[in-house]
């Protein structure tokens, strides 16, 4: 699960599609092909990304942006994310484009993002 982890609220203007992506040695991710099934990933350099947040949605601390499915381990023996997991996360997050809220949008976004003590959309 890839989440928005900073304490900010922004409007998503562009988001990566649900499909197969490739991670390059330099940490950049590249769209590979349209796909609807996660089992078509061919190597640890590829992943199936299932987008949850779309353009027009708000991203706020804890918001689910998408699910990344890739073969191989993404955690160390100490249950920390490994370097490959961090590279995938950074690469996918770089595909999301958002903008700060306008003053007129702030109140509405805060009401949507904060329900009780839970953040939800």
Secondary structure as a PSIPRED ss2 file (coil, helix, strand):
# PSIPRED VFORMAT (PSIPRED V4.0)

   1 X C   1.000  0.000  0.000
   2 X E   0.000  0.000  1.000
   3 X E   0.000  0.000  1.000
   4 X C   1.000  0.000  0.000
   5 X C   1.000  0.000  0.000
   6 X C   1.000  0.000  0.000
   7 X C   1.000  0.000  0.000
   8 X C   1.000  0.000  0.000
   9 X C   1.000  0.000  0.000
  10 X E   0.000  0.000  1.000
  11 X E   0.000  0.000  1.000
  12 X E   0.000  0.000  1.000
  13 X E   0.000  0.000  1.000
  14 X E   0.000  0.000  1.000
  15 X C   1.000  0.000  0.000
  16 X C   1.000  0.000  0.000
  17 X C   1.000  0.000  0.000
  18 X C   1.000  0.000  0.000
  19 X E   0.000  0.000  1.000
  20 X E   0.000  0.000  1.000
  21 X E   0.000  0.000  1.000
  22 X E   0.000  0.000  1.000
  23 X E   0.000  0.000  1.000
  24 X C   1.000  0.000  0.000
  25 X C   1.000  0.000  0.000
  26 X C   1.000  0.000  0.000
  27 X C   1.000  0.000  0.000
  28 X C   1.000  0.000  0.000
  29 X E   0.000  0.000  1.000
  30 X E   0.000  0.000  1.000
  31 X E   0.000  0.000  1.000
  32 X E   0.000  0.000  1.000
  33 X E   0.000  0.000  1.000
  34 X C   1.000  0.000  0.000
  35 X C   1.000  0.000  0.000
  36 X C   1.000  0.000  0.000
  37 X C   1.000  0.000  0.000
  38 X H   0.000  1.000  0.000
  39 X H   0.000  1.000  0.000
  40 X H   0.000  1.000  0.000
  41 X C   1.000  0.000  0.000
  42 X C   1.000  0.000  0.000
  43 X C   1.000  0.000  0.000
  44 X C   1.000  0.000  0.000
  45 X C   1.000  0.000  0.000
  46 X E   0.000  0.000  1.000
  47 X E   0.000  0.000  1.000
  48 X E   0.000  0.000  1.000
  49 X E   0.000  0.000  1.000
  50 X E   0.000  0.000  1.000
  51 X E   0.000  0.000  1.000
  52 X C   1.000  0.000  0.000
  53 X C   1.000  0.000  0.000
  54 X C   1.000  0.000  0.000
  55 X C   1.000  0.000  0.000
  56 X C   1.000  0.000  0.000
  57 X C   1.000  0.000  0.000
  58 X E   0.000  0.000  1.000
  59 X E   0.000  0.000  1.000
  60 X C   1.000  0.000  0.000
  61 X C   1.000  0.000  0.000
  62 X C   1.000  0.000  0.000
  63 X C   1.000  0.000  0.000
  64 X E   0.000  0.000  1.000
  65 X E   0.000  0.000  1.000
  66 X E   0.000  0.000  1.000
  67 X E   0.000  0.000  1.000
  68 X E   0.000  0.000  1.000
  69 X E   0.000  0.000  1.000
  70 X C   1.000  0.000  0.000
  71 X C   1.000  0.000  0.000
  72 X C   1.000  0.000  0.000
  73 X C   1.000  0.000  0.000
  74 X C   1.000  0.000  0.000
  75 X E   0.000  0.000  1.000
  76 X C   1.000  0.000  0.000
  77 X C   1.000  0.000  0.000
  78 X C   1.000  0.000  0.000
  79 X C   1.000  0.000  0.000
  80 X C   1.000  0.000  0.000
  81 X E   0.000  0.000  1.000
  82 X C   1.000  0.000  0.000
  83 X H   0.000  1.000  0.000
  84 X H   0.000  1.000  0.000
  85 X H   0.000  1.000  0.000
  86 X H   0.000  1.000  0.000
  87 X H   0.000  1.000  0.000
  88 X H   0.000  1.000  0.000
  89 X H   0.000  1.000  0.000
  90 X H   0.000  1.000  0.000
  91 X H   0.000  1.000  0.000
  92 X H   0.000  1.000  0.000
  93 X H   0.000  1.000  0.000
  94 X C   1.000  0.000  0.000
  95 X C   1.000  0.000  0.000
  96 X C   1.000  0.000  0.000
  97 X E   0.000  0.000  1.000
  98 X E   0.000  0.000  1.000
  99 X E   0.000  0.000  1.000
 100 X E   0.000  0.000  1.000
 101 X C   1.000  0.000  0.000
 102 X C   1.000  0.000  0.000
 103 X H   0.000  1.000  0.000
 104 X H   0.000  1.000  0.000
 105 X H   0.000  1.000  0.000
 106 X H   0.000  1.000  0.000
 107 X H   0.000  1.000  0.000
 108 X H   0.000  1.000  0.000
 109 X H   0.000  1.000  0.000
 110 X H   0.000  1.000  0.000
 111 X H   0.000  1.000  0.000
 112 X H   0.000  1.000  0.000
 113 X H   0.000  1.000  0.000
 114 X E   0.000  0.000  1.000
 115 X E   0.000  0.000  1.000
 116 X C   1.000  0.000  0.000
 117 X C   1.000  0.000  0.000
 118 X E   0.000  0.000  1.000
 119 X E   0.000  0.000  1.000
 120 X C   1.000  0.000  0.000
 121 X C   1.000  0.000  0.000
